[in-house]
Amino acid sequence: MEIKSALVIFFSPTGATRKVVSSFVQGMNIDNIQIVNLNLSKERAKLKLTISSDILIIGLPVYGKRIPKFLYPFLTNIEGNNKPVVLITVYGNISPGWAMEELYVITRRRNLRAIALGKFIGEHSFSVSALPIAKGRPDQADLSEAKMFGKLTGEKLMAAQGIEDAELKLAKPLIVGNMITFLHAIFPQKSGNIFTKLPSINVNLCQMCGICVQSCPKQAIDRNDLSIRRDLCIRCFSCVKNCPSGAREIKFKKKIVVTWFLNKQGRFSKKPEYIL
């Protein structure tokens, strides 16, 4: 299969997923690239996206073991046209959850054919100086692995006779779809809200630069007083990570319990995994 063009779709409020996806694309060595940045509400508002490029690459972060729910309206309106798709999820070294399985089911139902799956690690959204979780990741080793993943995917497609030859043969996709539906029913929709408070602001440090307002993917921050709408905040903490003066802060609910849990779950450095 000859691949000359790619459509790259990603959501990456703190930049980790974007770095992994960019390295993957470099490895594939495709010149004709179109990008859809789902950080931007105008991109998410598109009612229908028909895939005309030779391949689709989707990169999403894992929030509470799942892909961000508010991306569903966009993802479920993609028209795949039987095109190959690469799926990449990025999690904070705690658990990859079932986000990949969830994304696989969605894209399969949208007439896309998965030819490669990758799970990578990025710095956890809750990571702070007192509680570093996958600090600095994806690091250079992660990005080199993502680039190699892209190279191997490109080689696989070049050797394939057609999409049937390249497509991953995953067992029992309908059972997986039913499992995802069940897990959705029993797992909290906004688990980040359980562990953290709304990002607070130190008015003595704030420079009123507006970067937090611009970087918020949900447009949850008021431009005038910089307050945050509780009903819109998804606890991605883009406002904290991108603040140049360190004026915003992550605060945990039941700090002792949450700190113990995150330390226990994230103490071992996990490595990227991919299937071709």
TORKOLLO-514153 format. One record per residue (C-alpha): residue number from 1; residue in one letter; x, y, z. Coordinates in steps of 0.1 Angstrom, whole numbers, plus 5000, padded with zeros to 4 digits. Each point is the difference from the previous one (the first is absolute). Example, Ala and Ser with C-alpha at 12.3 -4.5 7.8 and 13.67 -1.06 7.14 Angstrom:
% TORKOLLO-514153
+------+------+------+------+------+
: resi : resn :    X :    Y :    Z :
+------+------+------+------+------+
:    1 :    A : 5123 : 4955 : 5078 :
:    2 :    S : 5014 : 5034 : 4993 :
+------+------+------+------+------+
END
This chain:
% TORKOLLO-514153
+------+------+------+------+------+
: resi : resn :    X :    Y :    Z :
+------+------+------+------+------+
:    1 :    M : 5000 : 5000 : 5000 :
:    2 :    E : 5013 : 5034 : 4991 :
:    3 :    I : 4994 : 5027 : 5026 :
:    4 :    K : 5006 : 5036 : 4987 :
:    5 :    S : 4977 : 5020 : 5023 :
:    6 :    A : 4988 : 4998 : 5037 :
:    7 :    L : 4974 : 5017 : 5021 :
:    8 :    V : 5012 : 5004 : 5036 :
:    9 :    I : 4974 : 5005 : 5027 :
:   10 :    F : 5011 : 5007 : 5036 :
:   11 :    F : 4988 : 5014 : 5033 :
:   12 :    S : 5029 : 5011 : 5022 :
:   13 :    P : 4994 : 5028 : 5026 :
:   14 :    T : 5034 : 4996 : 5017 :
:   15 :    G : 5020 : 4990 : 4968 :
:   16 :    A : 5009 : 4964 : 5009 :
:   17 :    T : 4978 : 4983 : 4974 :
:   18 :    R : 5010 : 5025 : 4973 :
:   19 :    K : 5036 : 4992 : 5005 :
:   20 :    V : 4995 : 4962 : 4997 :
:   21 :    V : 4978 : 5004 : 4969 :
:   22 :    S : 5025 : 5024 : 4984 :
:   23 :    S : 5028 : 4975 : 5005 :
:   24 :    F : 4979 : 4972 : 4986 :
:   25 :    V : 4993 : 5021 : 4969 :
:   26 :    Q : 5037 : 5008 : 4996 :
:   27 :    G : 5007 : 4962 : 5000 :
:   28 :    M : 4974 : 4994 : 4973 :
:   29 :    N : 5017 : 5027 : 4978 :
:   30 :    I : 4969 : 5014 : 4984 :
:   31 :    D : 5003 : 5034 : 4984 :
:   32 :    N : 4963 : 5008 : 4994 :
:   33 :    I : 4986 : 5005 : 5035 :
:   34 :    Q : 4966 : 5015 : 5010 :
:   35 :    I : 4995 : 5007 : 5037 :
:   36 :    V : 4968 : 5003 : 5021 :
:   37 :    N : 5008 : 5013 : 5035 :
:   38 :    L : 4971 : 4991 : 5023 :
:   39 :    N : 5013 : 5024 : 5026 :
:   40 :    L : 4981 : 5025 : 4979 :
:   41 :    S : 4962 : 5001 : 5005 :
:   42 :    K : 4995 : 5011 : 4964 :
:   43 :    E : 5016 : 4967 : 4988 :
:   44 :    R : 4979 : 4979 : 5025 :
:   45 :    A : 4968 : 5018 : 4987 :
:   46 :    K : 5004 : 4986 : 4965 :
:   47 :    L : 4968 : 4980 : 4994 :
:   48 :    K : 5016 : 4974 : 4976 :
:   49 :    L : 5035 : 4992 : 4989 :
:   50 :    T : 5005 : 4978 : 4969 :
:   51 :    I : 5034 : 4984 : 4998 :
:   52 :    S : 5016 : 5006 : 4966 :
:   53 :    S : 5036 : 4996 : 5009 :
:   54 :    D : 5018 : 4967 : 4996 :
:   55 :    I : 5002 : 4994 : 5037 :
:   56 :    L : 4985 : 5013 : 5032 :
:   57 :    I : 5020 : 5004 : 5032 :
:   58 :    I : 4982 : 5007 : 5033 :
:   59 :    G : 5018 : 5008 : 5033 :
:   60 :    L : 4980 : 5005 : 5032 :
:   61 :    P : 5009 : 5002 : 5038 :
:   62 :    V : 4985 : 4977 : 5025 :
:   63 :    Y : 4978 : 5017 : 5026 :
:   64 :    G : 4987 : 4977 : 5028 :
:   65 :    K : 5008 : 4969 : 4980 :
:   66 :    R : 4980 : 5013 : 4970 :
:   67 :    I : 5002 : 5023 : 4971 :
:   68 :    P : 4985 : 5035 : 5007 :
:   69 :    K : 4963 : 4996 : 4998 :
:   70 :    F : 4994 : 5034 : 4985 :
:   71 :    L : 5019 : 4989 : 4969 :
:   72 :    Y : 4973 : 4974 : 4992 :
:   73 :    P : 4978 : 5022 : 4978 :
:   74 :    F : 5030 : 5008 : 4978 :
:   75 :    L : 5014 : 4965 : 4998 :
:   76 :    T : 4966 : 4983 : 4994 :
:   77 :    N : 4994 : 5023 : 4970 :
:   78 :    I : 5032 : 4990 : 4981 :
:   79 :    E : 4993 : 4983 : 4966 :
:   80 :    G : 5029 : 4976 : 4996 :
:   81 :    N : 4996 : 4989 : 4964 :
:   82 :    N : 5017 : 4967 : 5008 :
:   83 :    K : 5033 : 5018 : 5006 :
:   84 :    P : 5028 : 4987 : 5022 :
:   85 :    V : 5003 : 5015 : 5035 :
:   86 :    V : 5027 : 5001 : 5026 :
:   87 :    L : 4988 : 5004 : 5036 :
:   88 :    I : 5023 : 5015 : 5027 :
:   89 :    T : 4991 : 5006 : 5036 :
:   90 :    V : 5021 : 5017 : 5026 :
:   91 :    Y : 4996 : 4994 : 5037 :
:   92 :    G : 5017 : 5013 : 5032 :
:   93 :    N : 5019 : 4969 : 5010 :
:   94 :    I : 4971 : 4988 : 5023 :
:   95 :    S : 4978 : 4980 : 4977 :
:   96 :    P : 4993 : 4999 : 4963 :
:   97 :    G : 4964 : 4991 : 5009 :
:   98 :    W : 4978 : 4989 : 4972 :
:   99 :    A : 5004 : 5032 : 4979 :
:  100 :    M : 5016 : 4981 : 4971 :
:  101 :    E : 4972 : 4974 : 4999 :
:  102 :    E : 4975 : 5029 : 5001 :
:  103 :    L : 5017 : 5018 : 4972 :
:  104 :    Y : 5003 : 4968 : 4979 :
:  105 :    V : 4962 : 4993 : 5004 :
:  106 :    I : 4991 : 5036 : 4989 :
:  107 :    T : 5023 : 5000 : 4969 :
:  108 :    R : 4989 : 4965 : 4990 :
:  109 :    R : 4964 : 5012 : 5001 :
:  110 :    R : 5009 : 5030 : 4978 :
:  111 :    N : 5014 : 4978 : 4972 :
:  112 :    L : 5036 : 5003 : 5009 :
:  113 :    R : 5025 : 4971 : 4999 :
:  114 :    A : 5025 : 5000 : 5029 :
:  115 :    I : 5035 : 4990 : 4988 :
:  116 :    A : 5021 : 5010 : 5030 :
:  117 :    L : 4993 : 5008 : 5037 :
:  118 :    G : 5024 : 5017 : 5024 :
:  119 :    K : 4998 : 5008 : 5038 :
:  120 :    F : 5025 : 5026 : 5012 :
:  121 :    I : 5008 : 5018 : 5032 :
:  122 :    G : 4998 : 5038 : 5007 :
:  123 :    E : 5004 : 5020 : 5031 :
:  124 :    H : 4969 : 4995 : 5022 :
:  125 :    S : 4975 : 5029 : 5001 :
:  126 :    F : 5002 : 4999 : 5038 :
:  127 :    S : 5038 : 5001 : 5001 :
:  128 :    V : 5014 : 5028 : 5022 :
:  129 :    S : 5035 : 5006 : 5015 :
:  130 :    A : 4990 : 4984 : 5033 :
:  131 :    L : 4985 : 4970 : 4982 :
:  132 :    P : 5017 : 4995 : 4966 :
:  133 :    I : 4982 : 4974 : 4979 :
:  134 :    A : 5018 : 4991 : 4967 :
:  135 :    K : 5018 : 5034 : 5002 :
:  136 :    G : 5013 : 5011 : 4967 :
:  137 :    R : 4984 : 4973 : 4979 :
:  138 :    P : 4999 : 4993 : 4972 :
:  139 :    D : 5037 : 5002 : 5003 :
:  140 :    Q : 5025 : 4995 : 4972 :
:  141 :    A : 4999 : 4962 : 5003 :
:  142 :    D : 4962 : 5001 : 4997 :
:  143 :    L : 5001 : 5023 : 4969 :
:  144 :    S : 5027 : 4978 : 4984 :
:  145 :    E : 4977 : 4970 : 5006 :
:  146 :    A : 4970 : 5019 : 4985 :
:  147 :    K : 5022 : 5009 : 4969 :
:  148 :    M : 5009 : 4963 : 4996 :
:  149 :    F : 4964 : 4990 : 5004 :
:  150 :    G : 4992 : 5024 : 4971 :
:  151 :    K : 5029 : 4986 : 4979 :
:  152 :    L : 4988 : 4964 : 5005 :
:  153 :    T : 4964 : 5010 : 4992 :
:  154 :    G : 5011 : 5015 : 4968 :
:  155 :    E : 5020 : 4969 : 4991 :
:  156 :    K : 4970 : 4978 : 5008 :
:  157 :    L : 4978 : 5020 : 4976 :
:  158 :    M : 5026 : 5000 : 4972 :
:  159 :    A : 5001 : 4962 : 5002 :
:  160 :    A : 4962 : 4995 : 5002 :
:  161 :    Q : 4981 : 4991 : 4968 :
:  162 :    G : 4969 : 5019 : 5012 :
:  163 :    I : 4980 : 5011 : 5031 :
:  164 :    E : 4989 : 4964 : 5007 :
:  165 :    D : 5036 : 4990 : 5002 :
:  166 :    A : 5010 : 5029 : 5023 :
:  167 :    E : 4970 : 5000 : 5024 :
:  168 :    L : 5006 : 4986 : 5035 :
:  169 :    K : 4980 : 4969 : 5006 :
:  170 :    L : 4988 : 5006 : 5036 :
:  171 :    A : 4978 : 4973 : 5016 :
:  172 :    K : 4964 : 5005 : 5008 :
:  173 :    P : 4995 : 5038 : 4994 :
:  174 :    L : 4962 : 4998 : 5008 :
:  175 :    I : 5008 : 4985 : 5034 :
:  176 :    V : 5024 : 5029 : 5006 :
:  177 :    G : 4973 : 5025 : 4990 :
:  178 :    N : 4976 : 4985 : 5025 :
:  179 :    M : 5027 : 5000 : 5027 :
:  180 :    I : 5006 : 5037 : 4993 :
:  181 :    T : 4963 : 5008 : 5004 :
:  182 :    F : 4999 : 4982 : 5033 :
:  183 :    L : 5031 : 5018 : 5014 :
:  184 :    H : 4985 : 5033 : 4990 :
:  185 :    A : 4970 : 4992 : 5021 :
:  186 :    I : 5019 : 4992 : 5032 :
:  187 :    F : 5030 : 5024 : 4998 :
:  188 :    P : 4998 : 5037 : 5010 :
:  189 :    Q : 4999 : 5024 : 4970 :
:  190 :    K : 5022 : 5026 : 5017 :
:  191 :    S : 5024 : 4981 : 5023 :
:  192 :    G : 5024 : 5029 : 5000 :
:  193 :    N : 4974 : 5020 : 5020 :
:  194 :    I : 5001 : 4973 : 5027 :
:  195 :    F : 5037 : 5005 : 5007 :
:  196 :    T : 5006 : 5037 : 4993 :
:  197 :    K : 4985 : 5034 : 5006 :
:  198 :    L : 4996 : 5027 : 4973 :
:  199 :    P : 5034 : 5015 : 4992 :
:  200 :    S : 5006 : 5029 : 5024 :
:  201 :    I : 5017 : 5033 : 4992 :
:  202 :    N : 5025 : 5021 : 5019 :
:  203 :    V : 4991 : 5035 : 4992 :
:  204 :    N : 5033 : 5013 : 5012 :
:  205 :    L : 5018 : 4979 : 4974 :
:  206 :    C : 4976 : 5004 : 4971 :
:  207 :    Q : 5011 : 5023 : 4972 :
:  208 :    M : 4966 : 5001 : 4983 :
:  209 :    C : 5017 : 4988 : 4968 :
:  210 :    G : 4969 : 4979 : 4990 :
:  211 :    I : 5020 : 4969 : 4991 :
:  212 :    C : 4978 : 4979 : 5022 :
:  213 :    V : 4969 : 5013 : 4982 :
:  214 :    Q : 5015 : 4993 : 4966 :
:  215 :    S : 5013 : 4965 : 5009 :
:  216 :    C : 4968 : 4987 : 5016 :
:  217 :    P : 4985 : 4976 : 4975 :
:  218 :    K : 4965 : 5003 : 5015 :
:  219 :    Q : 5000 : 5038 : 5002 :
:  220 :    A : 4992 : 4997 : 5037 :
:  221 :    I : 5020 : 5030 : 5013 :
:  222 :    D : 4984 : 5034 : 5001 :
:  223 :    R : 5021 : 5026 : 4982 :
:  224 :    N : 4993 : 5028 : 5025 :
:  225 :    D : 5005 : 4984 : 5035 :
:  226 :    L : 5016 : 4967 : 4989 :
:  227 :    S : 4975 : 4980 : 5020 :
:  228 :    I : 4993 : 4964 : 4988 :
:  229 :    R : 4966 : 4986 : 4992 :
:  230 :    R : 4996 : 4968 : 5020 :
:  231 :    D : 4976 : 4985 : 4974 :
:  232 :    L : 5025 : 5004 : 4972 :
:  233 :    C : 5034 : 4992 : 5016 :
:  234 :    I : 5013 : 4965 : 4991 :
:  235 :    R : 5031 : 5002 : 5023 :
:  236 :    C : 5025 : 4998 : 4972 :
:  237 :    F : 5019 : 5026 : 5019 :
:  238 :    S : 5012 : 5017 : 4968 :
:  239 :    C : 4996 : 5033 : 5018 :
:  240 :    V : 5024 : 4989 : 5027 :
:  241 :    K : 5026 : 4984 : 4977 :
:  242 :    N : 5000 : 5030 : 4976 :
:  243 :    C : 5000 : 5028 : 5025 :
:  244 :    P : 5034 : 5019 : 4996 :
:  245 :    S : 4999 : 5014 : 5035 :
:  246 :    G : 4989 : 4969 : 5019 :
:  247 :    A : 4969 : 5018 : 5012 :
:  248 :    R : 4977 : 4971 : 4997 :
:  249 :    E : 5001 : 4969 : 5023 :
:  250 :    I : 4987 : 4965 : 5001 :
:  251 :    K : 4984 : 4991 : 5034 :
:  252 :    F : 4989 : 4965 : 5009 :
:  253 :    K : 4970 : 4990 : 5019 :
:  254 :    K : 5008 : 4976 : 5029 :
:  255 :    K : 5037 : 5007 : 4993 :
:  256 :    I : 5015 : 4972 : 5021 :
:  257 :    V : 4978 : 4973 : 4984 :
:  258 :    V : 5005 : 5013 : 4964 :
:  259 :    T : 5037 : 5005 : 5005 :
:  260 :    W : 5004 : 4964 : 5013 :
:  261 :    F : 4980 : 4986 : 4971 :
:  262 :    L : 5018 : 5019 : 4973 :
:  263 :    N : 5034 : 4992 : 5015 :
:  264 :    K : 4991 : 4963 : 5002 :
:  265 :    Q : 4986 : 4997 : 4965 :
:  266 :    G : 5026 : 5021 : 4982 :
:  267 :    R : 5032 : 4991 : 5018 :
:  268 :    F : 5012 : 4977 : 4972 :
:  269 :    S : 5009 : 5016 : 4966 :
:  270 :    K : 4979 : 4984 : 4973 :
:  271 :    K : 5011 : 4996 : 4964 :
:  272 :    P : 4982 : 5007 : 4967 :
:  273 :    E : 4982 : 4970 : 4984 :
:  274 :    Y : 4988 : 4996 : 4964 :
:  275 :    I : 4984 : 4975 : 4977 :
:  276 :    L : 5006 : 4997 : 4963 :
+------+------+------+------+------+
END
